[in-house]
Amino acid sequence: MTDTAITIREAQAADADGMAAVHVQSWRSTYPGLIPTPFLVNLSEPAAASRWRSVAEARGPGQGAFVAVDTGGLVAPAGTIVGIASYGARRATVDGYGGEVHALYLLDEAKGLGVGRRLMAAMAERLMADGVRSAGLWCLRDNPSRWFYERLGGSRVAERPIRFAGAQLMEIAYGWRDLAPLARLSAGPEVR
Ligand SMILES: CC(C)(COP(=O)(O)OP(=O)(O)OC[C@H]1O[C@@H](n2cnc3c(N)ncnc32)[C@H](O)[C@@H]1OP(=O)(O)O)[C@@H](O)C(=O)NCCC(=O)NCCS
């Protein structure tokens, strides 16, 4: 189901607080058991807001961020940011892929409505408009959300160990050699 009561648009610096709230809530919902508890407890919305403000301000060719806003008051008070996404091409780290999805997080209540798919499509469209034809991303291997990337046609292309918050973790990379099919998903699931 694609719901137009939730609008996808480019992130602005003024969205930083709302983006930080999604970031912190989604990390605390997604990563218990995967990332050490003290790191999740100590997440700070003001610190996250400062980082998201920088990301929004740094938008330009090959990099930027999107927000999903519940304009219709479907799952949250009207105007609430319920999803965030960021991408870039300048520091893409998946070998052989020109762009990279850096972050994609939704509030729990906004999951399962097609918002993740629309955010991925928006990033793919924008990367292509900026001349980037392929993209990858890194995801914790034990994060069940990774099946979402498989559903969207991502191929498993690499794995790597990382040290994060004092823990040894495994990441898996997904890649899309051609972003065009992903970009077309913005038109709705029926075009797949
Ligand atoms: C991963 C995430 C962004 C997906 O967003 P979403 O809006 O819930 O997903 P969508 O509704 O757009 O789903 C698109 C398709 O993927 C499938 N899908 C979504 N999440 C899935 C999951 N965890 N496992 C398997 N399939 C999944 C949906 O069933 C849907 O399939 P369909 O095309 O047959 O209808 C969201 O669940 C989320 O924020 N998760 C927590 C944060 C996170 O882990 N982010 C990724 C960090 S690497």
The ligand as an SDF file (V2000), in Angstrom:
LIG
                    3D

 48 50  0  0  0  0  0  0  0  0999 V2000
   13.6300   -1.0160    6.7850 C   0  0  0  0  0  0  0  0  0  0  0  0
   12.5410    0.0280    6.7240 C   0  0  0  0  0  0  0  0  0  0  0  0
   13.1300    1.3550    6.2820 C   0  0  0  0  0  0  0  0  0  0  0  0
   11.4810   -0.4360    5.7080 C   0  0  0  0  0  0  0  0  0  0  0  0
   10.5150    0.5790    5.5380 O   0  0  0  0  0  0  0  0  0  0  0  0
    8.9450    0.2560    5.4040 P   0  0  0  0  0  0  0  0  0  0  0  0
    8.2660    1.4910    5.0020 O   0  0  0  0  0  0  0  0  0  0  0  0
    8.4800   -0.4520    6.6220 O   0  0  0  0  0  0  0  0  0  0  0  0
    8.9280   -0.7870    4.2050 O   0  0  0  0  0  0  0  0  0  0  0  0
    7.8880   -0.7590    2.9850 P   0  0  0  0  0  0  0  0  0  0  0  0
    6.5160   -0.7170    3.5280 O   0  0  0  0  0  0  0  0  0  0  0  0
    8.2820    0.2970    2.0240 O   0  0  0  0  0  0  0  0  0  0  0  0
    8.1550   -2.1880    2.3740 O   0  0  0  0  0  0  0  0  0  0  0  0
    8.5400   -2.4280    1.0310 C   0  0  0  0  0  0  0  0  0  0  0  0
    8.5640   -3.9340    0.8250 C   0  0  0  0  0  0  0  0  0  0  0  0
    9.5800   -4.5040    1.6610 O   0  0  0  0  0  0  0  0  0  0  0  0
    9.0190   -5.4740    2.5380 C   0  0  0  0  0  0  0  0  0  0  0  0
    9.6780   -5.3540    3.8430 N   0  0  0  0  0  0  0  0  0  0  0  0
    9.7760   -4.2510    4.6140 C   0  0  0  0  0  0  0  0  0  0  0  0
   10.4520   -4.5390    5.7440 N   0  0  0  0  0  0  0  0  0  0  0  0
   10.7840   -5.8330    5.6600 C   0  0  0  0  0  0  0  0  0  0  0  0
   11.4790   -6.7260    6.5220 C   0  0  0  0  0  0  0  0  0  0  0  0
   11.9940   -6.3210    7.6890 N   0  0  0  0  0  0  0  0  0  0  0  0
   11.6440   -8.0210    6.1170 N   0  0  0  0  0  0  0  0  0  0  0  0
   11.1420   -8.4340    4.9310 C   0  0  0  0  0  0  0  0  0  0  0  0
   10.4650   -7.6370    4.0660 N   0  0  0  0  0  0  0  0  0  0  0  0
   10.2870   -6.3510    4.4470 C   0  0  0  0  0  0  0  0  0  0  0  0
    7.5520   -5.1080    2.6420 C   0  0  0  0  0  0  0  0  0  0  0  0
    6.7750   -6.2220    2.9860 O   0  0  0  0  0  0  0  0  0  0  0  0
    7.2560   -4.5980    1.2520 C   0  0  0  0  0  0  0  0  0  0  0  0
    7.0470   -5.6950    0.4110 O   0  0  0  0  0  0  0  0  0  0  0  0
    5.9210   -5.6690   -0.7690 P   0  0  0  0  0  0  0  0  0  0  0  0
    6.5830   -4.9190   -1.8580 O   0  0  0  0  0  0  0  0  0  0  0  0
    5.6930   -7.0850   -1.0620 O   0  0  0  0  0  0  0  0  0  0  0  0
    4.7230   -4.9600   -0.2250 O   0  0  0  0  0  0  0  0  0  0  0  0
   11.8370    0.2050    8.1000 C   0  0  0  0  0  0  0  0  0  0  0  0
   11.2890   -1.0190    8.4930 O   0  0  0  0  0  0  0  0  0  0  0  0
   12.7350    0.6930    9.2070 C   0  0  0  0  0  0  0  0  0  0  0  0
   12.8450    1.8900    9.4360 O   0  0  0  0  0  0  0  0  0  0  0  0
   13.3710   -0.2420    9.9540 N   0  0  0  0  0  0  0  0  0  0  0  0
   14.1380    0.1150   11.1270 C   0  0  0  0  0  0  0  0  0  0  0  0
   15.3770    0.8940   10.8220 C   0  0  0  0  0  0  0  0  0  0  0  0
   16.3720    0.1250   10.0100 C   0  0  0  0  0  0  0  0  0  0  0  0
   16.7200   -0.9950   10.3030 O   0  0  0  0  0  0  0  0  0  0  0  0
   16.8550    0.7930    8.9500 N   0  0  0  0  0  0  0  0  0  0  0  0
   17.8550    0.2090    8.0880 C   0  0  0  0  0  0  0  0  0  0  0  0
   19.2010    0.4180    8.6660 C   0  0  0  0  0  0  0  0  0  0  0  0
   20.4520   -0.3340    7.6070 S   0  0  0  0  0  0  0  0  0  0  0  0
  1  2  1  0
  2  3  1  0
  2  4  1  0
  2 36  1  0
  4  5  1  0
  5  6  1  0
  6  7  2  0
  6  8  1  0
  6  9  1  0
  9 10  1  0
 10 11  2  0
 10 12  1  0
 10 13  1  0
 13 14  1  0
 14 15  1  0
 15 16  1  0
 15 30  1  0
 16 17  1  0
 17 18  1  0
 17 28  1  0
 18 19  1  0
 18 27  1  0
 19 20  2  0
 20 21  1  0
 21 22  1  0
 21 27  2  0
 22 23  1  0
 22 24  2  0
 24 25  1  0
 25 26  2  0
 26 27  1  0
 28 29  1  0
 28 30  1  0
 30 31  1  0
 31 32  1  0
 32 33  2  0
 32 34  1  0
 32 35  1  0
 36 37  1  0
 36 38  1  0
 38 39  2  0
 38 40  1  0
 40 41  1  0
 41 42  1  0
 42 43  1  0
 43 44  2  0
 43 45  1  0
 45 46  1  0
 46 47  1  0
 47 48  1  0
M  END
$$$$
